[in-house]
Amino acid sequence: MISLGSQRAFFWDNGMIDTGKTTASHLVHHPLRKQVLMTFDQPWEGDGCGAFSLVFDPQLNRYRMYYEAWQMMNSQGTEHTLSDVKYCMIESEDGLHWERPNLGLHEFNGTRENNIVLVKSMFPGLRSLDSCFVMLDENPTPAVPERYKATTCYQTKNEDGTWHRALYSLVSDDGVHFRRYGIITEHGRFDTVNVVQWYP
C-alpha cells in the first residue's frame, strides 16, 4: 500500500488504489466543450502551435503564455518541417481573456506588428528552435540574475554535415528580450518540452 499522507497525487490508473479496501470505482467523466479562450490564426502562427508554457508574473500582475508556432508542412505539403519555428507570447490579466501584445521585435512578411519573442535568426548557425519551455525563476538567490529562464533544443551543423543537438538555456529579465546563456547538456534528443523549475 502507498501512503500519500496529505499530499495530492494524480490517479491516471488503478495503480495506487487498493481495490481490496475500497468500493470506489474508477469513473472517467465525459469532457464538456466550453468556450474558446484563444484561437491561433495569425499568419505567423502557421498551422501548428505547441510547447505551451504558462507563467504568472507578480510584478506585472498578469499571466503570460509562451508557445511555438510554425507551418507544420513544407510548401509542397510532402514533409513535416521545423525550419521556421517561432516562439510567441500572449498575455492575460485573469487567465481567461488573452491578447497578443504587439512586441515589434521580429519581422514576418514585411511587418514587425506581431507577438513573436524568439526566432532562429537570433542565433547564428542554428537549424531550428524546438521544444522551448519558459519559467519565472522565483529563487530569492538565483545563480543567474535574470528573472525569466528558458530551455530549448538547439541544433547546429557540424563540419562533416551532421547535426549536433544540445539543450540550451536562455535568460531574460523582462520575459520578452531573451539571450542565450549556455549549454545545459549535450546528451539526449531533447525532442519534447524540457521542463525546469525552482522548488524551495
Backbone torsions as a table, in degrees:
resi	resn	phi	psi	omega
1	MET	NA	142.2	178.6
2	ILE	-102.4	124.7	178.2
3	SER	-96.3	119.6	179.8
4	LEU	-94.3	-14.9	-175.4
5	GLY	61.5	-129.6	179.9
6	SER	-100.1	8.4	-179.1
7	GLN	-76.3	153.6	174.0
8	ARG	-88.2	152.3	178.8
9	ALA	-148.5	149.4	173.7
10	PHE	-81.6	138.3	174.8
11	PHE	-113.1	83.6	179.8
12	TRP	-75.0	-28.9	-179.1
13	ASP	-150.0	-164.5	-178.3
14	ASN	-88.9	10.3	-176.0
15	GLY	-58.7	-27.3	-178.0
16	MET	-106.1	6.7	-176.8
17	ILE	-106.8	124.9	175.6
18	ASP	-85.4	95.0	-175.4
19	THR	-65.3	-16.8	177.2
20	GLY	-76.2	-12.5	-176.6
21	LYS	-119.9	11.0	-179.9
22	THR	-147.8	153.8	173.7
23	THR	-106.1	5.9	179.6
24	ALA	-63.4	141.2	178.9
25	SER	-109.8	153.2	178.0
26	HIS	-82.4	117.9	-176.6
27	LEU	-128.4	120.3	176.6
28	VAL	-100.8	116.4	-179.3
29	HIS	-76.8	149.2	177.8
30	HIS	-75.6	132.6	178.9
31	PRO	-66.4	146.7	177.5
32	LEU	-110.5	130.4	178.9
33	ARG	-75.9	125.7	178.8
34	LYS	-116.9	-164.1	-176.0
35	GLN	-69.5	154.5	175.9
36	VAL	-81.3	128.9	-180.0
37	LEU	-91.3	-31.8	-178.6
38	MET	-157.5	136.6	175.0
39	THR	-113.5	127.5	-178.6
40	PHE	-96.5	88.7	-170.6
41	ASP	-129.9	14.1	179.8
42	GLN	-80.8	152.9	-176.1
43	PRO	-54.6	-39.5	-178.0
44	TRP	-73.6	-13.4	179.7
45	GLU	-85.1	-9.6	176.5
46	GLY	59.2	-143.8	179.7
47	ASP	-116.8	15.9	178.9
48	GLY	-143.7	131.7	174.6
49	CYS	-134.1	145.6	180.0
50	GLY	-171.8	-168.3	179.1
51	ALA	50.2	53.3	-177.4
52	PHE	-75.3	136.2	174.1
53	SER	-126.2	130.9	-179.4
54	LEU	-112.2	130.5	-178.7
55	VAL	-131.3	138.3	167.9
56	PHE	-108.4	121.5	-179.7
57	ASP	-101.3	108.2	-178.1
58	PRO	-67.2	-25.4	177.6
59	GLN	-68.2	-33.4	179.2
60	LEU	-95.8	-13.6	-175.4
61	ASN	54.3	46.8	178.9
62	ARG	-153.1	158.4	175.8
63	TYR	-89.1	148.0	171.8
64	ARG	-129.8	134.4	175.8
65	MET	-120.2	124.3	178.6
66	TYR	-102.6	145.0	-178.6
67	TYR	-156.3	152.5	174.7
68	GLU	-89.2	145.3	-179.4
69	ALA	-139.1	135.6	179.9
70	TRP	-165.5	164.6	172.2
71	GLN	-82.9	110.6	-170.4
72	MET	-66.8	-33.8	-178.2
73	MET	-108.9	150.5	177.0
74	ASN	-67.0	172.9	-173.3
75	SER	-63.4	-23.8	177.4
76	GLN	-85.7	-9.9	-178.8
77	GLY	71.2	24.5	-175.3
78	THR	-104.6	-19.7	-179.7
79	GLU	-151.5	152.9	178.3
80	HIS	-71.2	140.5	-178.7
81	THR	-137.2	149.6	173.5
82	LEU	-119.1	15.2	-170.3
83	SER	-67.3	-25.2	-176.3
84	ASP	-121.6	33.0	179.2
85	VAL	-63.4	133.0	175.7
86	LYS	-122.5	150.4	173.7
87	TYR	-108.5	127.4	-175.2
88	CYS	-118.9	170.1	-179.4
89	MET	-142.7	135.7	172.3
90	ILE	-118.8	158.4	-176.5
91	GLU	-129.6	154.4	179.4
92	SER	-153.2	144.5	175.2
93	GLU	-87.7	-24.0	-175.6
94	ASP	-124.3	-2.0	-178.6
95	GLY	81.9	-1.2	-179.9
96	LEU	-114.4	-37.5	-177.9
97	HIS	-108.7	114.0	-173.2
98	TRP	-112.2	149.9	176.3
99	GLU	-141.3	153.5	176.3
100	ARG	-91.8	115.0	175.3
101	PRO	-71.6	141.2	177.0
102	ASN	-84.0	97.2	-173.5
103	LEU	-83.3	-28.9	177.9
104	GLY	65.1	26.7	-175.5
105	LEU	-91.8	-43.0	-170.8
106	HIS	-128.2	138.2	-177.9
107	GLU	-81.1	138.0	171.8
108	PHE	-139.1	122.7	-178.7
109	ASN	50.9	43.5	173.3
110	GLY	84.7	5.3	178.8
111	THR	-138.7	150.9	175.6
112	ARG	-103.2	8.9	179.6
113	GLU	-81.1	84.4	-178.3
114	ASN	-161.4	-179.9	-178.0
115	ASN	-112.2	28.2	-179.5
116	ILE	-76.3	129.1	-179.6
117	VAL	-101.7	-44.6	-176.1
118	LEU	-129.2	138.5	172.0
119	VAL	-137.0	157.6	-175.4
120	LYS	-66.5	-25.4	-178.9
121	SER	-65.6	-12.7	175.4
122	MET	-69.2	-18.7	-173.2
123	PHE	-126.5	96.8	-176.3
124	PRO	-54.0	136.6	178.2
125	GLY	85.0	-2.1	-176.9
126	LEU	-78.1	133.2	177.4
127	ARG	-75.9	-48.0	179.7
128	SER	-164.9	156.0	168.2
129	LEU	-89.8	145.1	-179.6
130	ASP	-156.1	141.1	170.4
131	SER	55.3	49.2	179.8
132	CYS	-76.5	144.8	175.0
133	PHE	-134.0	131.2	-178.7
134	VAL	-115.5	137.1	176.4
135	MET	-138.4	156.9	174.7
136	LEU	-99.8	117.6	-176.0
137	ASP	-79.2	111.8	-178.9
138	GLU	-96.9	9.5	177.2
139	ASN	-63.0	123.4	-179.0
140	PRO	-67.7	-20.4	177.9
141	THR	-130.7	68.5	-176.1
142	PRO	-71.9	149.6	177.2
143	ALA	-70.1	-29.9	177.4
144	VAL	-117.9	125.1	-169.0
145	PRO	-69.5	-24.6	-177.6
146	GLU	-60.0	139.1	-175.5
147	ARG	-71.4	-38.5	-178.6
148	TYR	-96.0	136.2	176.1
149	LYS	-126.0	151.0	179.1
150	ALA	-146.0	154.8	171.7
151	THR	-119.7	150.2	174.3
152	THR	-154.1	146.5	172.0
153	CYS	-73.6	130.8	-170.8
154	TYR	-125.2	113.9	-177.6
155	GLN	-113.3	123.5	176.5
156	THR	-125.4	157.8	-175.9
157	LYS	-90.2	131.7	174.9
158	ASN	-78.9	165.4	179.8
159	GLU	-60.8	-30.1	-179.3
160	ASP	-84.0	5.4	177.4
161	GLY	91.6	-8.9	177.0
162	THR	-80.1	165.7	-178.3
163	TRP	-103.4	136.9	178.4
164	HIS	-105.4	128.4	-179.6
165	ARG	-109.5	140.9	175.9
166	ALA	-148.4	157.4	174.6
167	LEU	-100.0	114.9	-176.0
168	TYR	-104.8	155.5	172.4
169	SER	-106.8	142.2	175.0
170	LEU	-121.0	152.1	179.5
171	VAL	-135.8	153.4	178.8
172	SER	-157.9	140.4	177.0
173	ASP	-84.6	-28.3	-176.0
174	ASP	-110.0	-1.4	-179.8
175	GLY	77.4	7.5	-179.4
176	VAL	-122.7	-47.0	-178.0
177	HIS	-99.3	99.8	-177.6
178	PHE	-98.9	152.6	172.3
179	ARG	-136.3	154.2	177.8
180	ARG	-71.9	134.3	178.9
181	TYR	-102.6	-51.0	-179.6
182	GLY	174.7	-179.0	-179.5
183	ILE	-85.7	132.0	173.0
184	ILE	-86.3	-49.5	176.5
185	THR	-161.2	155.5	176.6
186	GLU	-113.3	8.6	-176.1
187	HIS	-107.2	99.9	179.2
188	GLY	148.4	172.4	178.6
189	ARG	-93.1	-32.5	176.9
190	PHE	56.5	38.3	-176.2
191	ASP	-99.2	26.0	173.0
192	THR	-144.1	177.9	-179.6
193	VAL	-70.5	123.9	-178.6
194	ASN	-100.5	100.5	-171.0
195	VAL	-85.3	133.1	171.8
196	VAL	-129.8	143.2	177.5
197	GLN	-148.2	159.6	170.8
198	TRP	-105.5	128.2	177.5
199	TYR	-117.4	131.7	-179.5
200	PRO	-68.0	NA	NA
